[in-house]
Amino acid sequence: MAKKPAPPKKAVKPAARKRAATPARDPVTGLTHKRKLFADEYLVDLNGLRAYRAAGFKGSDNVCAVEAHKLLSDPKVAAYVEARMSERSQRTEITQDMVLERWWQIATADPNDVIQFRRICCRYCYGKNFEYQWIDEAEFTQALMIARMANEAEKSKKKPGALQPMPSDAGGFGFVRSDPPHPKCPKCRGEGQADVFAHDTRHLKGNARLLYAGVKVTQSGFEMKVHDQMAALDKVARHLGMYKDKLEHDVTDELVEALQAGNRRVADGAG
């Protein structure tokens, strides 16, 4: 007996895709949690790239930089940042002009007022007839005594070596280490000796005091620290809007548009 054909199967409707939940927004600022977190992080150091990553967004440096700029251009984000900055300024009584002035003072300070590389005279520059010059008679007497003791010790050996020459005071006394090199000195040929001199930081004033950033003791001596003047100048330029044209050019560049198009998924989490 022939089998009856099976009844046609009913078409199953595809399951409806669930729409992504709309991110909750702050009732006061109208910002999503991640955008508000980004704005708060940006207020820490005004670094958009770092703030974008700290808020949980991911991507290459180029993408993150572009997306951070987009968020900062958002009217709600910009208004929130401006309001927080204004509140902070009133709370601390620190104005933008005060901070800007401090950066400018650091950027324009003269490092020579903190530490110097100098050429100073050698021992022969101002000696009589350009002979070795001593500070005073006491220094010469001490050198003479050391040389005599060394020679006596050498003579007492079974096989004594050459004796060292005895110091002479023919060049006279009065050596001053900080004097400039003598241009006609035959010993150093007018170039003197290299010397690094650090000013007494207790007496630093004005911009030099602001430039000074401390001292570090090392095995060979000490290291004088100063603030980064180029970084200070960069902050001044940024706060005066001197990089505005460059920043706008970067954001509208075709390369940036390509990065945005190829990394849409990165920006989806922005809400």
C-alpha positions as CSV (number, residue, x, y, z in Angstrom):
1,M,0.0,0.0,0.0
2,A,1.4,3.4,-1.0
3,K,2.5,5.7,1.8
4,K,0.7,9.0,2.1
5,P,2.9,12.0,1.5
6,A,4.0,13.7,4.7
7,P,2.2,17.0,5.3
8,P,4.4,20.1,4.5
9,K,6.2,21.5,7.5
10,K,5.1,24.8,8.7
11,A,7.7,27.5,8.2
12,V,9.3,28.5,11.4
13,K,9.6,32.2,11.9
14,P,13.1,33.3,12.9
15,A,13.4,34.4,16.4
16,A,13.2,38.1,16.8
17,R,16.6,39.6,17.7
18,K,16.7,41.2,21.0
19,R,17.5,44.8,20.9
20,A,20.4,46.0,22.9
21,A,19.3,47.7,26.1
22,T,19.7,51.4,26.0
23,P,22.5,52.4,28.4
24,A,21.3,54.1,31.5
25,R,22.0,57.8,31.7
26,D,22.7,60.0,34.6
27,P,19.5,62.0,35.4
28,V,21.5,65.2,36.0
29,T,24.1,65.2,33.3
30,G,22.4,63.0,30.7
31,L,25.6,61.0,30.3
32,T,26.0,57.2,30.2
33,H,28.0,55.7,33.0
34,K,31.0,55.2,30.7
35,R,30.9,58.7,29.3
36,K,30.7,60.1,32.7
37,L,33.6,57.9,33.8
38,F,35.6,59.1,30.8
39,A,34.9,62.8,31.7
40,D,35.9,62.2,35.3
41,E,39.2,60.5,34.3
42,Y,39.9,63.3,31.8
43,L,39.7,65.8,34.6
44,V,42.6,64.1,36.4
45,D,45.3,65.1,33.9
46,L,43.5,66.3,30.8
47,N,44.8,63.3,28.9
48,G,42.0,62.1,26.5
49,L,43.7,58.9,25.4
50,R,44.4,57.8,29.0
51,A,40.9,58.7,30.1
52,Y,39.4,56.8,27.2
53,R,41.2,53.6,28.2
54,A,40.5,54.1,31.9
55,A,36.8,54.3,31.1
56,G,36.9,50.8,29.7
57,F,37.1,51.5,26.0
58,K,39.6,49.5,23.9
59,G,41.4,49.9,20.6
60,S,44.6,51.1,19.1
61,D,46.2,54.4,20.2
62,N,45.0,56.1,17.0
63,V,41.5,54.9,17.4
64,C,41.3,55.7,21.1
65,A,42.7,59.2,20.5
66,V,40.1,59.9,17.8
67,E,37.2,58.5,19.8
68,A,38.4,60.5,22.9
69,H,38.4,63.7,20.9
70,K,34.9,62.9,19.6
71,L,33.6,62.4,23.2
72,L,35.2,65.6,24.3
73,S,33.5,67.4,21.4
74,D,30.1,66.0,22.6
75,P,28.1,68.9,24.0
76,K,27.0,67.0,27.1
77,V,30.5,65.8,27.9
78,A,32.0,69.2,27.2
79,A,29.4,70.9,29.5
80,Y,30.1,68.4,32.3
81,V,33.8,68.9,32.1
82,E,33.5,72.7,32.0
83,A,31.2,72.6,35.0
84,R,33.5,70.4,37.0
85,M,36.5,72.5,36.2
86,S,34.6,75.7,37.3
87,E,33.6,74.0,40.6
88,R,37.1,72.8,41.2
89,S,38.6,76.3,40.6
90,Q,36.1,77.9,43.0
91,R,36.7,75.2,45.6
92,T,40.5,75.5,45.6
93,E,40.7,79.2,44.7
94,I,43.2,78.2,42.1
95,T,42.5,79.9,38.8
96,Q,43.6,78.9,35.3
97,D,45.7,82.0,35.1
98,M,47.6,81.0,38.2
99,V,48.4,77.6,36.8
100,L,49.3,79.0,33.4
101,E,51.6,81.5,35.0
102,R,53.4,78.8,36.9
103,W,54.0,76.7,33.8
104,W,55.2,79.8,31.9
105,Q,57.7,80.6,34.7
106,I,59.1,77.0,34.6
107,A,59.2,77.1,30.8
108,T,61.2,80.3,30.6
109,A,63.5,79.8,33.6
110,D,67.3,79.9,32.9
111,P,68.8,76.5,33.9
112,N,72.1,78.3,34.5
113,D,70.5,79.8,37.5
114,V,70.3,76.3,39.0
115,I,73.3,74.4,37.6
116,Q,76.1,75.4,35.3
117,F,78.8,73.7,33.1
118,R,81.8,76.0,33.3
119,R,85.4,76.2,32.1
120,I,87.7,77.2,35.0
121,C,91.4,77.9,35.1
122,C,94.0,75.2,35.5
123,R,96.8,75.3,38.1
124,Y,99.2,76.8,35.6
125,C,97.0,79.6,34.3
126,Y,98.0,82.3,36.8
127,G,101.2,80.9,38.3
128,K,104.4,82.9,37.9
129,N,105.8,82.2,34.4
130,F,102.9,79.7,34.1
131,E,104.4,77.4,36.7
132,Y,102.1,75.3,39.0
133,Q,100.3,77.6,41.5
134,W,99.4,76.7,45.0
135,I,96.4,77.9,47.0
136,D,98.7,78.9,50.0
137,E,101.8,77.9,51.8
138,A,100.0,75.3,53.9
139,E,98.9,73.4,50.8
140,F,102.5,73.5,49.4
141,T,104.0,72.3,52.7
142,Q,101.6,69.4,52.9
143,A,102.4,68.3,49.4
144,L,106.1,68.6,50.1
145,M,105.7,66.4,53.2
146,I,103.7,63.7,51.4
147,A,106.3,63.6,48.6
148,R,109.2,63.3,51.1
149,M,107.4,60.4,53.0
150,A,106.7,58.6,49.7
151,N,110.4,58.9,48.6
152,E,111.6,57.7,52.1
153,A,109.3,54.7,51.8
154,E,110.6,54.0,48.3
155,K,114.3,54.2,49.4
156,S,113.7,51.7,52.2
157,K,112.8,49.0,49.7
158,K,115.3,46.3,48.7
159,K,115.0,47.4,45.1
160,P,113.8,51.0,45.2
161,G,112.2,52.5,42.1
162,A,112.3,56.0,40.8
163,L,111.7,58.7,43.3
164,Q,109.0,61.3,42.6
165,P,110.1,64.8,41.9
166,M,109.7,67.2,44.8
167,P,107.1,69.9,44.5
168,S,108.2,73.4,43.7
169,D,106.7,76.8,44.8
170,A,108.1,78.6,41.8
171,G,104.6,79.3,40.5
172,G,103.7,81.1,43.8
173,F,100.5,81.1,45.8
174,G,97.0,82.5,45.4
175,F,95.3,79.9,43.2
176,V,91.6,80.6,42.8
177,R,89.7,77.7,41.3
178,S,86.8,79.7,40.0
179,D,88.9,82.1,37.9
180,P,88.4,81.9,34.1
181,P,91.2,80.2,32.0
182,H,94.1,82.4,31.0
183,P,94.0,82.7,27.2
184,K,97.8,82.3,26.9
185,C,98.3,79.4,29.3
186,P,100.7,76.9,27.6
187,K,99.4,74.1,29.7
188,C,95.7,74.1,29.0
189,R,96.0,76.4,25.9
190,G,93.4,78.7,27.2
191,E,90.7,76.1,27.5
192,G,90.9,75.5,31.3
193,Q,89.2,72.6,32.9
194,A,85.6,71.4,32.7
195,D,83.6,71.9,35.9
196,V,80.0,71.4,36.9
197,F,78.7,73.8,39.5
198,A,75.4,73.6,41.4
199,H,74.0,76.7,43.1
200,D,73.0,76.6,46.7
201,T,69.3,75.8,46.4
202,R,68.5,77.6,49.7
203,H,69.2,80.9,47.8
204,L,67.4,80.2,44.6
205,K,64.8,82.8,43.7
206,G,62.1,83.5,41.2
207,N,61.8,81.2,38.2
208,A,64.9,79.3,39.1
209,R,63.3,78.2,42.4
210,L,60.3,76.9,40.4
211,L,62.5,75.1,37.9
212,Y,64.4,73.2,40.7
213,A,62.9,69.8,41.4
214,G,65.2,68.3,44.1
215,V,68.5,66.5,44.3
216,K,69.4,62.8,44.1
217,V,72.5,61.4,45.8
218,T,74.4,59.0,43.6
219,Q,77.5,56.8,44.0
220,S,79.6,59.3,42.2
221,G,78.1,62.4,43.8
222,F,74.7,64.0,43.3
223,E,72.3,64.7,40.5
224,M,70.5,68.0,40.3
225,K,66.9,67.6,39.1
226,V,64.9,70.2,37.2
227,H,61.3,70.2,35.8
228,D,60.9,69.4,32.1
229,Q,60.7,72.8,30.5
230,M,59.5,71.6,27.1
231,A,56.6,69.8,28.8
232,A,55.8,73.0,30.6
233,L,55.9,75.0,27.4
234,D,53.7,72.3,25.7
235,K,51.1,72.7,28.5
236,V,51.1,76.5,28.0
237,A,50.6,76.1,24.2
238,R,47.8,73.6,24.7
239,H,45.9,75.8,27.2
240,L,46.3,78.8,24.8
241,G,44.8,76.7,22.0
242,M,47.9,76.8,19.8
243,Y,47.4,73.2,18.7
244,K,43.8,73.7,17.7
245,D,44.3,73.8,13.9
246,K,46.5,70.7,14.0
247,L,43.9,68.8,16.1
248,E,41.0,69.7,13.9
249,H,43.0,68.6,10.8
250,D,43.8,65.3,12.4
251,V,40.2,64.6,13.3
252,T,38.9,65.3,9.8
253,D,41.7,63.5,8.0
254,E,40.8,60.7,5.6
255,L,43.0,58.3,7.6
256,V,41.1,59.0,10.7
257,E,37.8,58.4,8.9
258,A,39.1,55.1,7.7
259,L,40.1,54.2,11.3
260,Q,36.6,55.0,12.5
261,A,35.0,53.0,9.8
262,G,37.1,50.0,10.5
263,N,36.7,50.1,14.2
264,R,33.0,50.8,14.7
265,R,32.7,48.0,17.2
266,V,35.1,49.8,19.4
267,A,32.9,52.8,19.6
268,D,29.6,50.8,20.1
269,G,30.2,50.6,23.8
270,A,30.2,54.4,24.1
271,G,26.4,54.3,24.3
